[in-house]
Amino acid sequence: MTASSTAIKEISIAHSPDSDDAFMFYGLATNKVRVPGFKFTHTLTDIETLNHRAINEAFYDVTAISFHAYPYLQDNYTLMSCGGSVGEGYGPMVVSSRKILRNEVKKLRIAVPGTLTTAYLALKLFAPDIETTVVPFDKIIPAVAAGEFEAGLIIHEGQLTYANDGLVKLLDLGQWWRETTGLPLPLGGNAIRRSLGAQTMLTTTNALRDSIQHALDNRDAALAYAMQFARDLDTTLANRFVGMYVNDRTLNYGEDGKDAIRKLLEMGYDRGIIPVRANVDFVG
């Protein structure tokens, strides 16, 4: 955060270049939502890079993160109470070029989009000893289709397009999580730097909530803006994808949503996947 001679507070925001994130930030990015005395700047970078930057640099005032990454950055950041992507019985998927029984998935070598993604954490909870290799998220589907990997763990829009490349779903981790815990699967959220202070954190969190509400209230315009980040989705599929991850749960996690975040991170810690116990707290 910097202050100019006119006392404008500049808040740096970083999120991934995805249609759902773009939809969520549409109001702020286009100045449809304004906050007196505040200026918001936006950087777009893939989620695994943002995870590492938040852990190693704490550079951005507000950053999208995978919930898996939160324990590693909790000293510098807290979670905003809005802006999360939550799977209601759906989520990241393991896909392959051939049908394989779910129990056999644990024996495969799987391409994953990053070891700090929540998708990776959920996969390790499902199969602690599974063999994985990190591949950029947008290269996983082509790599599996080309036979470079037996299976791949897909996130983002790939959840709706994998069949176009002749792949089949072996496992939906959001469905598995619901069967296991009875809870939705929290995938990613927005974190804000604690050093901004309580009032600035609250004002910024409210601004994001207003931006989400503005997008939901002006869906056609927000979706048109988000289409530039839709990665091969047509408008119908982009609208479906946005609806999966920007909805009432994005405005407010709800108590079960917050419980799900805590449960996910507690299980990760208890099973030795995460070496740091999470102290989950929220602004607003």
One Martini backbone bead per residue (centre of mass of N, CA, C, O) as a GRO file, in nm:
protein
  284
    1MET     BB    1   0.096   0.036   0.023
    2THR     BB    2   0.022   0.368  -0.088
    3ALA     BB    3   0.076   0.726  -0.053
    4SER     BB    4  -0.029   1.012  -0.161
    5SER     BB    5  -0.071   1.352  -0.155
    6THR     BB    6  -0.400   1.274  -0.158
    7ALA     BB    7  -0.446   1.006   0.018
    8ILE     BB    8  -0.426   0.762  -0.164
    9LYS     BB    9  -0.503   0.426  -0.159
   10GLU     BB   10  -0.306   0.161  -0.275
   11ILE     BB   11  -0.430  -0.152  -0.404
   12SER     BB   12  -0.299  -0.461  -0.452
   13ILE     BB   13  -0.408  -0.699  -0.703
   14ALA     BB   14  -0.419  -1.064  -0.728
   15HIS     BB   15  -0.499  -1.283  -1.005
   16SER     BB   16  -0.630  -1.502  -1.208
   17PRO     BB   17  -0.676  -1.573  -1.567
   18ASP     BB   18  -1.000  -1.611  -1.514
   19SER     BB   19  -1.335  -1.601  -1.551
   20ASP     BB   20  -1.414  -1.598  -1.249
   21ASP     BB   21  -1.222  -1.377  -1.151
   22ALA     BB   22  -1.304  -1.160  -1.354
   23PHE     BB   23  -1.597  -1.147  -1.265
   24MET     BB   24  -1.544  -1.069  -0.967
   25PHE     BB   25  -1.353  -0.801  -1.060
   26TYR     BB   26  -1.513  -0.618  -1.252
   27GLY     BB   27  -1.597  -0.372  -1.080
   28LEU     BB   28  -1.302  -0.282  -1.008
   29ALA     BB   29  -1.155  -0.293  -1.293
   30THR     BB   30  -1.394  -0.081  -1.419
   31ASN     BB   31  -1.509   0.125  -1.198
   32LYS     BB   32  -1.802   0.047  -1.092
   33VAL     BB   33  -1.639   0.020  -0.827
   34ARG     BB   34  -1.605   0.253  -0.560
   35VAL     BB   35  -1.358   0.406  -0.329
   36PRO     BB   36  -1.301   0.642  -0.131
   37GLY     BB   37  -0.944   0.676  -0.126
   38PHE     BB   38  -0.921   0.443  -0.350
   39LYS     BB   39  -0.687   0.226  -0.529
   40PHE     BB   40  -0.697  -0.031  -0.784
   41THR     BB   41  -0.469  -0.286  -0.869
   42HIS     BB   42  -0.389  -0.524  -1.140
   43THR     BB   43  -0.283  -0.873  -1.135
   44LEU     BB   44  -0.205  -1.146  -1.367
   45THR     BB   45  -0.172  -1.483  -1.233
   46ASP     BB   46  -0.101  -1.777  -1.162
   47ILE     BB   47  -0.173  -1.954  -0.876
   48GLU     BB   48   0.106  -2.079  -0.808
   49THR     BB   49   0.259  -1.813  -0.817
   50LEU     BB   50   0.092  -1.672  -0.596
   51ASN     BB   51   0.157  -1.860  -0.370
   52HIS     BB   52   0.467  -1.808  -0.366
   53ARG     BB   53   0.459  -1.500  -0.332
   54ALA     BB   54   0.307  -1.497  -0.062
   55ILE     BB   55   0.525  -1.658   0.092
   56ASN     BB   56   0.806  -1.502  -0.005
   57GLU     BB   57   0.692  -1.173  -0.027
   58ALA     BB   58   0.425  -1.025   0.032
   59PHE     BB   59   0.344  -0.815  -0.209
   60TYR     BB   60   0.044  -0.823  -0.205
   61ASP     BB   61  -0.241  -0.712  -0.062
   62VAL     BB   62  -0.408  -0.887  -0.269
   63THR     BB   63  -0.463  -1.252  -0.296
   64ALA     BB   64  -0.481  -1.521  -0.463
   65ILE     BB   65  -0.548  -1.853  -0.326
   66SER     BB   66  -0.480  -2.145  -0.203
   67PHE     BB   67  -0.575  -2.305   0.074
   68HIS     BB   68  -0.318  -2.478   0.103
   69ALA     BB   69  -0.128  -2.211   0.142
   70TYR     BB   70  -0.211  -2.065   0.407
   71PRO     BB   71  -0.019  -2.174   0.638
   72TYR     BB   72   0.243  -2.031   0.495
   73LEU     BB   73   0.093  -1.712   0.510
   74GLN     BB   74  -0.054  -1.633   0.791
   75ASP     BB   75   0.137  -1.412   0.910
   76ASN     BB   76   0.065  -1.197   0.660
   77TYR     BB   77  -0.223  -1.331   0.626
   78THR     BB   78  -0.569  -1.310   0.565
   79LEU     BB   79  -0.899  -1.384   0.522
   80MET     BB   80  -1.149  -1.333   0.328
   81SER     BB   81  -1.514  -1.354   0.345
   82CYS     BB   82  -1.466  -1.339   0.033
   83GLY     BB   83  -1.395  -1.486  -0.294
   84GLY     BB   84  -1.461  -1.782  -0.318
   85SER     BB   85  -1.397  -2.120  -0.426
   86VAL     BB   86  -1.669  -2.360  -0.435
   87GLY     BB   87  -1.749  -2.702  -0.420
   88GLU     BB   88  -2.074  -2.856  -0.478
   89GLY     BB   89  -1.974  -3.166  -0.545
   90TYR     BB   90  -1.727  -3.031  -0.694
   91GLY     BB   91  -1.409  -3.040  -0.894
   92PRO     BB   92  -1.136  -3.161  -0.926
   93MET     BB   93  -0.986  -3.377  -1.179
   94VAL     BB   94  -0.939  -3.706  -1.289
   95VAL     BB   95  -0.784  -3.788  -1.600
   96SER     BB   96  -0.815  -3.994  -1.904
   97SER     BB   97  -0.786  -4.208  -2.194
   98ARG     BB   98  -0.899  -4.421  -1.980
   99LYS     BB   99  -1.061  -4.652  -1.809
  100ILE     BB  100  -1.060  -4.642  -1.443
  101LEU     BB  101  -1.065  -4.739  -1.146
  102ARG     BB  102  -1.066  -4.562  -0.861
  103ASN     BB  103  -0.861  -4.743  -0.696
  104GLU     BB  104  -0.642  -4.731  -0.937
  105VAL     BB  105  -0.549  -4.433  -0.923
  106LYS     BB  106  -0.332  -4.472  -0.687
  107LYS     BB  107  -0.120  -4.613  -0.917
  108LEU     BB  108  -0.066  -4.359  -1.061
  109ARG     BB  109   0.071  -4.119  -1.278
  110ILE     BB  110   0.034  -3.768  -1.204
  111ALA     BB  111  -0.061  -3.471  -1.326
  112VAL     BB  112   0.007  -3.155  -1.170
  113PRO     BB  113  -0.047  -2.794  -1.097
  114GLY     BB  114   0.062  -2.814  -0.796
  115THR     BB  115   0.161  -2.838  -0.450
  116LEU     BB  116  -0.038  -2.578  -0.352
  117THR     BB  117  -0.284  -2.687  -0.437
  118THR     BB  118  -0.591  -2.809  -0.353
  119ALA     BB  119  -0.595  -3.043  -0.546
  120TYR     BB  120  -0.344  -3.180  -0.427
  121LEU     BB  121  -0.445  -3.216  -0.140
  122ALA     BB  122  -0.691  -3.390  -0.210
  123LEU     BB  123  -0.532  -3.615  -0.347
  124LYS     BB  124  -0.359  -3.688  -0.090
  125LEU     BB  125  -0.603  -3.765   0.081
  126PHE     BB  126  -0.693  -3.996  -0.109
  127ALA     BB  127  -0.360  -4.051  -0.197
  128PRO     BB  128  -0.070  -4.039  -0.028
  129ASP     BB  129   0.119  -4.231  -0.246
  130ILE     BB  130   0.108  -4.078  -0.491
  131GLU     BB  131   0.224  -4.012  -0.811
  132THR     BB  132   0.387  -3.701  -0.909
  133THR     BB  133   0.375  -3.427  -1.159
  134VAL     BB  134   0.463  -3.115  -1.253
  135VAL     BB  135   0.227  -2.919  -1.449
  136PRO     BB  136   0.100  -2.703  -1.626
  137PHE     BB  137  -0.234  -2.667  -1.631
  138ASP     BB  138  -0.249  -2.616  -1.962
  139LYS     BB  139  -0.075  -2.906  -2.018
  140ILE     BB  140  -0.227  -3.160  -1.916
  141ILE     BB  141  -0.425  -3.248  -2.131
  142PRO     BB  142  -0.220  -3.282  -2.366
  143ALA     BB  143  -0.036  -3.489  -2.215
  144VAL     BB  144  -0.250  -3.710  -2.180
  145ALA     BB  145  -0.339  -3.732  -2.479
  146ALA     BB  146  -0.023  -3.806  -2.560
  147GLY     BB  147   0.084  -4.017  -2.322
  148GLU     BB  148   0.273  -3.893  -2.086
  149PHE     BB  149   0.023  -3.967  -1.905
  150GLU     BB  150  -0.216  -4.148  -1.739
  151ALA     BB  151  -0.284  -3.880  -1.571
  152GLY     BB  152  -0.487  -3.587  -1.464
  153LEU     BB  153  -0.506  -3.279  -1.284
  154ILE     BB  154  -0.787  -3.068  -1.303
  155ILE     BB  155  -0.854  -2.723  -1.364
  156HIS     BB  156  -1.070  -2.513  -1.426
  157GLU     BB  157  -1.198  -2.530  -1.749
  158GLY     BB  158  -1.121  -2.835  -1.787
  159GLN     BB  159  -1.381  -2.948  -1.643
  160LEU     BB  160  -1.548  -2.887  -1.936
  161THR     BB  161  -1.319  -2.996  -2.183
  162TYR     BB  162  -1.181  -3.285  -2.177
  163ALA     BB  163  -1.360  -3.442  -2.391
  164ASN     BB  164  -1.242  -3.298  -2.649
  165ASP     BB  165  -0.966  -3.493  -2.594
  166GLY     BB  166  -1.070  -3.792  -2.512
  167LEU     BB  167  -1.145  -3.781  -2.213
  168VAL     BB  168  -1.183  -3.923  -1.883
  169LYS     BB  169  -1.341  -3.964  -1.582
  170LEU     BB  170  -1.227  -4.089  -1.260
  171LEU     BB  171  -1.229  -3.822  -1.059
  172ASP     BB  172  -1.410  -3.631  -0.814
  173LEU     BB  173  -1.305  -3.447  -0.546
  174GLY     BB  174  -1.569  -3.308  -0.462
  175GLN     BB  175  -1.733  -3.566  -0.434
  176TRP     BB  176  -1.548  -3.715  -0.239
  177TRP     BB  177  -1.558  -3.501  -0.013
  178ARG     BB  178  -1.861  -3.516   0.035
  179GLU     BB  179  -1.866  -3.821   0.109
  180THR     BB  180  -1.658  -3.787   0.353
  181THR     BB  181  -1.780  -3.494   0.502
  182GLY     BB  182  -2.041  -3.319   0.388
  183LEU     BB  183  -1.877  -3.101   0.228
  184PRO     BB  184  -1.753  -2.854   0.077
  185LEU     BB  185  -1.496  -2.752  -0.159
  186PRO     BB  186  -1.230  -2.557  -0.087
  187LEU     BB  187  -1.004  -2.392  -0.308
  188GLY     BB  188  -1.028  -2.065  -0.321
  189GLY     BB  189  -0.898  -1.740  -0.224
  190ASN     BB  190  -0.870  -1.433  -0.040
  191ALA     BB  191  -0.594  -1.240   0.059
  192ILE     BB  192  -0.476  -1.019   0.330
  193ARG     BB  193  -0.279  -0.788   0.459
  194ARG     BB  194  -0.222  -0.720   0.790
  195SER     BB  195  -0.055  -0.440   0.763
  196LEU     BB  196  -0.301  -0.255   0.681
  197GLY     BB  197  -0.520  -0.297   0.875
  198ALA     BB  198  -0.838  -0.319   0.981
  199GLN     BB  199  -0.984  -0.099   0.808
  200THR     BB  200  -0.860  -0.165   0.528
  201MET     BB  201  -0.945  -0.459   0.522
  202LEU     BB  202  -1.251  -0.405   0.538
  203THR     BB  203  -1.285  -0.214   0.296
  204THR     BB  204  -1.172  -0.416   0.084
  205THR     BB  205  -1.368  -0.647   0.135
  206ASN     BB  206  -1.623  -0.484   0.066
  207ALA     BB  207  -1.536  -0.421  -0.225
  208LEU     BB  208  -1.539  -0.711  -0.323
  209ARG     BB  209  -1.832  -0.772  -0.258
  210ASP     BB  210  -1.943  -0.551  -0.445
  211SER     BB  211  -1.822  -0.671  -0.704
  212ILE     BB  212  -1.972  -0.937  -0.699
  213GLN     BB  213  -2.258  -0.820  -0.691
  214HIS     BB  214  -2.236  -0.661  -0.953
  215ALA     BB  215  -2.195  -0.907  -1.136
  216LEU     BB  216  -2.460  -1.054  -1.060
  217ASP     BB  217  -2.643  -0.799  -1.145
  218ASN     BB  218  -2.438  -0.787  -1.427
  219ARG     BB  219  -2.389  -1.051  -1.600
  220ASP     BB  220  -2.346  -0.982  -1.901
  221ALA     BB  221  -2.115  -0.776  -1.865
  222ALA     BB  222  -1.928  -0.955  -1.694
  223LEU     BB  223  -1.907  -1.186  -1.900
  224ALA     BB  224  -1.790  -1.025  -2.133
  225TYR     BB  225  -1.531  -0.959  -1.978
  226ALA     BB  226  -1.450  -1.265  -1.906
  227MET     BB  227  -1.407  -1.387  -2.200
  228GLN     BB  228  -1.096  -1.308  -2.229
  229PHE     BB  229  -1.049  -1.567  -2.000
  230ALA     BB  230  -1.196  -1.851  -2.115
  231ARG     BB  231  -1.044  -2.064  -2.265
  232ASP     BB  232  -1.236  -2.195  -2.514
  233LEU     BB  233  -1.500  -2.080  -2.425
  234ASP     BB  234  -1.809  -2.037  -2.451
  235THR     BB  235  -2.063  -1.862  -2.326
  236THR     BB  236  -2.213  -2.100  -2.200
  237LEU     BB  237  -1.969  -2.227  -2.048
  238ALA     BB  238  -1.878  -1.975  -1.897
  239ASN     BB  239  -2.140  -1.941  -1.738
  240ARG     BB  240  -2.120  -2.213  -1.598
  241PHE     BB  241  -1.846  -2.172  -1.460
  242VAL     BB  242  -1.916  -1.919  -1.303
  243GLY     BB  243  -2.156  -2.052  -1.148
  244MET     BB  244  -1.976  -2.254  -0.987
  245TYR     BB  245  -1.767  -1.998  -0.856
  246VAL     BB  246  -2.001  -1.762  -0.870
  247ASN     BB  247  -2.188  -1.690  -0.577
  248ASP     BB  248  -2.321  -1.691  -0.273
  249ARG     BB  249  -2.057  -1.823  -0.159
  250THR     BB  250  -1.876  -1.577  -0.248
  251LEU     BB  251  -2.008  -1.371  -0.051
  252ASN     BB  252  -2.051  -1.630   0.155
  253TYR     BB  253  -1.945  -1.912   0.305
  254GLY     BB  254  -2.040  -1.988   0.560
  255GLU     BB  255  -2.015  -2.209   0.813
  256ASP     BB  256  -1.957  -2.461   0.635
  257GLY     BB  257  -1.731  -2.330   0.472
  258LYS     BB  258  -1.542  -2.270   0.710
  259ASP     BB  259  -1.530  -2.560   0.810
  260ALA     BB  260  -1.400  -2.672   0.550
  261ILE     BB  261  -1.136  -2.524   0.568
  262ARG     BB  262  -1.049  -2.638   0.842
  263LYS     BB  263  -1.072  -2.939   0.769
  264LEU     BB  264  -0.870  -2.950   0.538
  265LEU     BB  265  -0.620  -2.846   0.707
  266GLU     BB  266  -0.632  -3.052   0.935
  267MET     BB  267  -0.595  -3.304   0.761
  268GLY     BB  268  -0.325  -3.220   0.639
  269TYR     BB  269  -0.178  -3.213   0.913
  270ASP     BB  270  -0.250  -3.495   1.036
  271ARG     BB  271  -0.120  -3.641   0.758
  272GLY     BB  272   0.157  -3.474   0.675
  273ILE     BB  273   0.124  -3.258   0.436
  274ILE     BB  274   0.116  -3.031   0.654
  275PRO     BB  275   0.354  -2.870   0.876
  276VAL     BB  276   0.128  -2.646   0.938
  277ARG     BB  277  -0.081  -2.503   1.148
  278ALA     BB  278  -0.391  -2.366   1.117
  279ASN     BB  279  -0.514  -2.018   1.155
  280VAL     BB  280  -0.835  -1.943   1.093
  281ASP     BB  281  -0.914  -1.623   0.951
  282PHE     BB  282  -1.132  -1.327   0.917
  283VAL     BB  283  -1.262  -1.072   0.721
  284GLY     BB  284  -1.591  -0.988   0.794
   0.00000   0.00000   0.00000
